[in-house]
């Protein structure tokens, strides 16, 4: 189990640090409104992940109890989905941070927490993403499938909160650099492609 947790932690770290929409949202809020707003957004996004992983815990365990072949098909779907995401990122323009034209100082950071929460809960792509990744770390010899998924959920959420918070803190310090450095934006783009392809290949093996 300890080896499984280590693998999940490494994969979660790579997936979270690769800059997707959640990271860009945190960075944008931190740059345009300040670090505390970025941190509040990080909390909301991380809590929102709990909703989807809880649905997954019950859904995947039900699939496994019904048909192991279906479960294997889900795993292959996950690898293909990650490859498709890598292709989309590769074909897209580098992610840029959209900066608000005016600083809204009247709103409290808690509003950003709520917005981040709703963003993740209402986004079905988040559930699809977890469906593509989590099953590949489940040990079928351990009958406590729900327990395994909830353990992975806690690992993913806590490391996501830490990484999102670090992005918020760095963005508030490196505003000018992150807005204008094209090479850095390209690096983030291709790093994300490498992470998606690497995980997909690992799932196929």
Beta strands, then each sheet from edge to edge (+ up, - down):
end
